[in-house]
Structure formats: structure tokens, C-alpha cells
Amino acid sequence: MNRAADVQRTDWTADTDLGWLLHTITRRHSNLANDVLGSSVGGVRGYWILTVAATSARRQYEIGDQLGIDRTVLTHLLDDLEAAGLIQRTQDAGDRRARLVQITDQGRARSTRWLDESPTPTAGSWSGSTAPNKPNCEPYFIV
């Protein structure tokens, strides 16, 4: 069965172009993260690190690899997050060269606050952007 033949043809515009939608969503997400987290704690990348560290203690290099953040940049971000009390780094008992990154209670609270304060598309988070209030992403979610 050819699913492509079953898909209704879409008239592609800026409102339905996947690249444009991803760019718009990423830019808006980054602005929201910077508004809530503040640029002093890494902005959106700081939020990504908090999200990854919230699941379990992770080695620094694993976080960098997963998020695609350069080692030097990651070290500076972790320094800022640790100075703000949002994460803590400890020696890895299994590998003395590695450091484990764990989210703190304060970091978990900050991450939760970000989620609570982040507007959803239906709450007007798209206002002020050139994207429509409800982007048409349906063509990309056909399985």
C-alpha cells in the first residue's frame, strides 16, 4: 500500500513549510526560555541541560553529545547553572576523569516554573510573529 498516494495534496506556503515552521517554533521557544530562565543561566540551552539532568545524573560529555553543544561552551553553561544553584557536578565514582551532572531542587523548581509560565499556541504564544495563530503541521504527522 502506498501511503503517499493516500495523502491529500497540500498547497505549500510559508504557513505549511516545515523548515519555516521549525524555524519559527525554535525562535519562539528560545525567546520564551530566555524570558523565563534569564540569559544569565544559559537561556534555552540551560533549559535543555536542566531537562536532560532531570531524568538522572549524566556525564558532562553525554549531555554535550546528546544536545550537540561544544565541550567548551557546555563547560561555561554548566559553570553558570552551577553558580545559580540549578545543577551540581560530582565526581563519577566509576570514572574519575568524568563528572556527573545532577539537577538540584532549585533547578527542578526553575524548570517546572518554565513549563508553567510558557504559553501554549492556543494561549497566544504566536502573537507578534508572522506565523499563523495555529500553524498547519498536520501534513508532517501522517504515519
C-alpha positions as CSV (number, residue, x, y, z in Angstrom):
1,M,0.0,0.0,0.0
2,N,1.4,3.4,-1.0
3,R,0.6,5.9,1.8
4,A,1.9,8.8,-0.3
5,A,-0.9,8.3,-2.8
6,D,-3.4,8.4,0.0
7,V,-2.2,11.7,1.4
8,Q,-4.1,14.7,0.3
9,R,-2.0,17.1,-1.7
10,T,-1.0,20.2,0.3
11,D,-0.7,23.7,-1.2
12,W,2.7,24.6,0.3
13,T,3.1,28.1,1.7
14,A,5.1,29.8,4.4
15,D,2.3,28.6,6.8
16,T,2.9,25.0,5.9
17,D,6.6,24.8,5.0
18,L,8.3,22.5,7.5
19,G,11.5,24.4,7.5
20,W,9.8,27.7,8.2
21,L,7.6,26.2,10.9
22,L,10.6,24.7,12.7
23,H,12.5,28.0,12.5
24,T,9.5,29.9,13.8
25,I,8.8,27.5,16.6
26,T,12.5,27.3,17.6
27,R,12.9,31.1,17.6
28,R,9.7,31.5,19.8
29,H,10.8,28.7,22.1
30,S,14.2,30.3,22.6
31,N,12.6,33.7,23.3
32,L,10.3,32.2,25.9
33,A,13.1,30.3,27.6
34,N,15.2,33.4,27.8
35,D,12.3,35.4,29.2
36,V,11.7,32.8,32.0
37,L,15.2,31.5,32.6
38,G,17.1,34.7,32.0
39,S,20.2,34.8,29.9
40,S,22.4,34.5,32.9
41,V,21.6,30.9,33.3
42,G,22.1,29.7,29.7
43,G,18.7,30.6,28.2
44,V,17.2,27.8,26.1
45,R,20.4,25.7,26.2
46,G,20.3,26.0,30.0
47,Y,16.7,24.7,29.9
48,W,17.8,21.8,27.7
49,I,20.5,20.9,30.2
50,L,18.1,21.0,33.1
51,T,15.7,18.8,31.2
52,V,18.4,16.2,30.5
53,A,19.8,16.3,34.0
54,A,16.3,15.9,35.5
55,T,16.0,12.3,34.3
56,S,19.1,11.1,36.1
57,A,22.7,12.0,36.8
58,R,24.5,12.2,33.5
59,R,28.2,12.6,32.5
60,Q,29.0,16.0,31.1
61,Y,30.2,14.6,27.8
62,E,27.0,12.6,27.4
63,I,24.9,15.8,27.8
64,G,27.1,17.6,25.3
65,D,26.8,14.8,22.8
66,Q,23.0,14.5,23.2
67,L,22.4,18.2,22.9
68,G,25.0,18.9,20.3
69,I,26.8,21.5,22.5
70,D,30.5,22.0,22.1
71,R,32.6,20.9,25.1
72,T,34.0,24.4,25.9
73,V,30.5,26.0,25.6
74,L,29.0,23.3,27.7
75,T,31.5,23.8,30.4
76,H,30.7,27.5,30.6
77,L,26.9,26.8,30.6
78,L,27.4,24.2,33.4
79,D,29.5,26.7,35.4
80,D,26.7,29.3,35.1
81,L,24.0,26.8,36.0
82,E,26.0,25.5,39.0
83,A,26.7,29.1,40.2
84,A,23.0,29.7,40.1
85,G,22.4,26.6,42.2
86,L,20.4,24.8,39.4
87,I,22.7,21.9,39.0
88,Q,25.6,20.2,40.9
89,R,28.5,18.4,39.5
90,T,30.1,15.5,41.3
91,Q,33.0,13.1,40.6
92,D,31.9,9.9,38.8
93,A,32.8,7.0,41.1
94,G,33.1,4.8,38.0
95,D,35.4,7.1,36.1
96,R,37.5,9.6,38.0
97,R,38.0,11.7,34.8
98,A,34.3,12.2,34.4
99,R,31.9,14.5,36.2
100,L,28.2,13.7,36.8
101,V,25.6,16.5,36.4
102,Q,22.5,16.4,38.6
103,I,19.7,18.8,38.8
104,T,19.1,20.4,42.2
105,D,15.7,21.0,43.8
106,Q,16.1,24.7,42.9
107,G,16.8,23.6,39.3
108,R,13.8,21.4,39.2
109,A,11.7,24.2,40.5
110,R,13.0,26.6,37.8
111,S,12.4,24.0,35.1
112,T,8.8,23.5,36.4
113,R,8.3,27.2,36.5
114,W,9.4,27.5,32.9
115,L,6.8,24.9,31.9
116,D,4.1,26.6,33.9
117,E,4.8,30.0,32.5
118,S,5.3,29.0,28.9
119,P,2.3,30.0,26.9
120,T,0.8,27.4,24.6
121,P,-0.1,28.2,20.9
122,T,-3.7,28.4,21.9
123,A,-2.9,31.0,24.6
124,G,-1.4,33.4,22.1
125,S,2.3,32.4,22.1
126,W,2.3,33.1,18.3
127,S,1.2,36.7,18.7
128,G,3.6,39.1,17.2
129,S,5.1,36.5,14.8
130,T,4.5,36.2,11.1
131,A,3.3,32.6,11.7
132,P,-0.5,32.0,11.9
133,N,-2.1,31.5,15.3
134,K,-2.4,27.8,14.6
135,P,0.3,26.6,12.2
136,N,-0.8,23.8,9.9
137,C,1.5,21.0,10.9
138,E,-0.9,18.1,10.1
139,P,0.9,17.1,6.8
140,Y,4.0,16.3,8.9
141,F,2.3,13.9,11.3
142,I,0.9,11.4,8.9
143,V,2.1,8.0,9.9
